[in-house]
Amino acid sequence: MHKKHLNQKKFIFWVIASALVLSAAMVFAIPALREPVLWRLEQLRVRIRYALNPPEEAVFQPESTVDAMVQATMNALAPTPLSPLPTATPLPPQANTPLPTTAPTALPLGSALSGWTFFSQHGYWNYCAPANLAMSLSYYGWDGALTDIGAYVKPFDRDKNVMPYELAEYVNTQTYFRALVREGSTLELARRLLANGFPVLVEKGVYIKDYSGVVSWMGHYQVLVGYDDATQTFTALDSYFGETDKPTLSVAYADLEKEWRPFNFILLVVYAPEQEDQLRAVLADYTDSVSSYQIAASLASTEVQTLTGQAQFFAAFNYGTSLMRLQDYSGAARAYDEAFELYAALPKEDRPWRMMWYQTGPYFAYYYTGRYQDIVNLADTTISSTDQPYLEENFLWRSRAHYALGDYENAAADVTTCLQYHPDFTPCVEQANLLGVPVTQPTP
């Protein structure tokens, strides 16, 4: 009887196991059922990984100033790989001549732009940048597809970030229209642009439930299409929070300023070529990109002294970015060092650990002051703390640093990964050519 009972239990076990296997096979055979299951499994995997290796605990520690000076001396004769990535999109050459200072014209108490088309990023992988740029272009009558932008700015679909200069490059090379990027912007400048008929695309930091199921800080794009001084709010198009039947959001002036700060108050303006003179007049001091960097540096310097906590970290980082844009690399490196010290002192829950997904200023500053090991260490921290680190710029800069340090094997490995994550990315192609790494052209 005992043996018969065991056989019955084995039989029941195998019936249940077979049923589960058959059910799983049926689920995975039906696309509508397979995708949600795979999504849940992937979420579970990411949550386990982040639970075991909390990304907010990964802290980059810059080398001491003395060590950095010694390293810079030792590496003084190291070959320079290539020119840096683009940092801004200016107006045509003549627009870099500052306009005469004129008395500001009083702005209307409000403005509301119409004629745009709403685009949602949902249903696509990390399509915030293409969707918000599409909304900016649609205001001018652009009738392209959302995937037209996506295929150009993120040829590797899982790319975690698209830089503002990449969006501007798409507009300037793939459309009739033009785009420029400016930093150190203000609420007044955004209102002035809107009052004169120019939508304003901003990059900001927001708290969203991420892929691991945790609400955390990350970068996000948004398009401003109106403002109201009476309510102290902007009207914004948002590809993530907006909906087709309710596309606009109300964003308080104070909230935008707070969320805008992590990205050095950067904005992108799309315009038609025939509007260039009008835009120059509206931009005033910001017509000249160098002047805008000086404005940004002054603002950040003040905020470092007046803010505390996470906001102070962002201000210190912005100061480094502004000095880097002005090619004061030594000053920028010191500012970034201070920013990273402030970051390490933040409570873990306040650390914006994705910061280096979106900004590469420290790499410029450390590279041009000979601090190649700091670049390697910073990239290591960023890459190792990120699940699926599809961040081509980080691999590019680590490749450059490895090359400068004479580590050609790791330099080649990193540039190969860079090209995998962004095929035909010009800086990576140049680095690959320098190293003799074969470059496979993407399939048209």
LINKA-V637265 format. One line per field, one symbol per residue. ss: DSSP state (@ for helix, = for strand, . for the rest). A space follows every 50 residues. Layout:
BEGIN
ss->???
END
This chain:
BEGIN
ss->.@@@@@@@@@@@@@@@@@@@@@@@@@@@@.@@@@@@@@@@@@@@@@@@@@ @@..@@@.......@@@@@@@@@@..................@@@@.... .........===...............@@@@@@@@@@@.......@@@@@ @@@..........@@@@@@@@@@@...=====....@@@@@@@@@....= =========.....==============....=====.....=..=.=== ==@@@@@@@@@@@...=====.@@@@@@@@@@@@@@@.@@@@@@@@@@@@ @@@@@@..@@@@@@@@@@@@@@@@@...@@@@@@@@@@@@@@@@@..@@@ ....@@@@..@@@@@@@....@@@@@@@@@@@@@.......@@@@@@@@@ @@@@...@@@@@@@@@@@@@@....@@@@@@@@@@.........
END
